[in-house]
Amino acid sequence: MRFRPYPVLTLFTLVSLAILVMLGNWQYGRFSEKMALDETEPAWQQLDGRVVPGSEAMVYAYADGAASWRRVVAIDDGTRVFFTTIELIYQVEPPVPCQGPSCGAGLKFEARGLYKQPGNRNAFASEDRPAEGVFYAYSPNDLAGLLAADVAARVAPDVFEPQTLRLSENGRAQAGPNPFARLRMDDDLPPQRHFGYAITWWGLAIALLGVYLAFHYQKGRLRLRGRNGA
């Protein structure tokens, strides 16, 4: 084999290959970290209380790569008030929440789960429609506007994510694990997305190497055999 590489082109190719491989390795590292967190059993906590009447709302969510809506209610444990998800509905358009003072009145709530800080509002999120009970960010401060002033003053900054909840899709519902009841905080980006990014960066590195070799072959600077065919 005979190979006479272009020095400058080779230098830029090697630097680019190193960057692409490093980006792929970093994304794979994030994939591994998130998978490890998802497989770690949280220290579950208990929330006991009663549903605050008229507190039900629909909050947009991105659950494991799919558009969905959380049906959330406020739970009064006698000291603090925590918003919690009771159902996850996989559909694009927001379902209609139960509104009015009779909604949830007298209902008791008991669940094991995880207290978490809600995510920040996305800069591209649509505008909330409080009058309709539709919100595009899980913000306890914004949801507190649905409550009476004395109750709203006791709303906690954290939310409660039950270990299991009602999962609904295409008119069918079943109990299942809550995809937000996990230790990692970035619920909008599942581990599989990082794995896909890693494959993309590594694929670009392989493609760049292929273009580099093909260019040298076309220019006669790369030959797999000598002129005599040996």
Secondary structure as the mmCIF struct_conf table of DSSP 4:
data_model
#
loop_
_struct_conf.conf_type_id
_struct_conf.id
_struct_conf.beg_label_comp_id
_struct_conf.beg_label_asym_id
_struct_conf.beg_label_seq_id
_struct_conf.end_label_comp_id
_struct_conf.end_label_asym_id
_struct_conf.end_label_seq_id
STRN STRN1 ARG A 2 PHE A 3
HELX_RH_AL_P HELX_RH_AL_P1 PRO A 7 ASP A 38
TURN_TY1_P TURN_TY1_P1 GLU A 39 GLU A 39
BEND BEND1 THR A 40 THR A 40
HELX_LH_PP_P HELX_LH_PP_P1 GLU A 41 PRO A 42
STRN STRN2 GLN A 45 VAL A 51
HELX_LH_PP_P HELX_LH_PP_P2 VAL A 52 VAL A 52
TURN_TY1_P TURN_TY1_P2 PRO A 53 GLY A 54
STRN STRN3 ALA A 57 ALA A 63
TURN_TY1_P TURN_TY1_P3 ASP A 64 GLY A 65
STRN STRN4 ALA A 66 ASP A 76
BEND BEND2 GLY A 78 THR A 79
STRN STRN5 VAL A 81 TYR A 90
BEND BEND3 VAL A 92 GLU A 93
HELX_LH_PP_P HELX_LH_PP_P3 PRO A 94 CYS A 98
BEND BEND4 GLY A 100 GLY A 100
TURN_TY1_P TURN_TY1_P4 PRO A 101 GLY A 106
STRN STRN6 LYS A 108 LYS A 116
HELX_LH_PP_P HELX_LH_PP_P4 GLN A 117 ASN A 122
TURN_TY1_P TURN_TY1_P5 ALA A 123 PHE A 124
HELX_LH_PP_P HELX_LH_PP_P5 ALA A 125 ASP A 128
STRN STRN7 ARG A 129 ARG A 129
HELX_RH_3T_P HELX_RH_3T_P1 PRO A 130 GLU A 132
TURN_TY1_P TURN_TY1_P6 GLY A 133 GLY A 133
STRN STRN8 VAL A 134 PHE A 135
BEND BEND5 TYR A 136 ALA A 137
HELX_RH_AL_P HELX_RH_AL_P2 PRO A 140 LEU A 143
HELX_RH_3T_P HELX_RH_3T_P2 ALA A 144 LEU A 146
BEND BEND6 LEU A 147 LEU A 147
HELX_RH_AL_P HELX_RH_AL_P3 ALA A 149 ALA A 152
TURN_TY1_P TURN_TY1_P7 ALA A 153 ARG A 154
STRN STRN9 VAL A 155 VAL A 155
BEND BEND7 PRO A 157 ASP A 158
STRN STRN10 VAL A 159 PRO A 162
BEND BEND8 GLN A 163 GLN A 163
STRN STRN11 THR A 164 GLU A 169
TURN_TY1_P TURN_TY1_P8 ASN A 170 GLY A 171
STRN STRN12 ARG A 172 PRO A 177
TURN_TY1_P TURN_TY1_P9 PRO A 179 PHE A 180
BEND BEND9 ARG A 182 LEU A 183
BEND BEND10 MET A 185 MET A 185
TURN_TY1_P TURN_TY1_P10 ASP A 187 ASP A 188
BEND BEND11 LEU A 189 LEU A 189
HELX_RH_AL_P HELX_RH_AL_P4 PRO A 191 GLN A 218
TURN_TY1_P TURN_TY1_P11 LYS A 219 GLY A 220
STRN STRN13 LEU A 222 ARG A 223
BEND BEND12 LEU A 224 ARG A 225
TURN_TY1_P TURN_TY1_P12 ARG A 227 ASN A 228
#
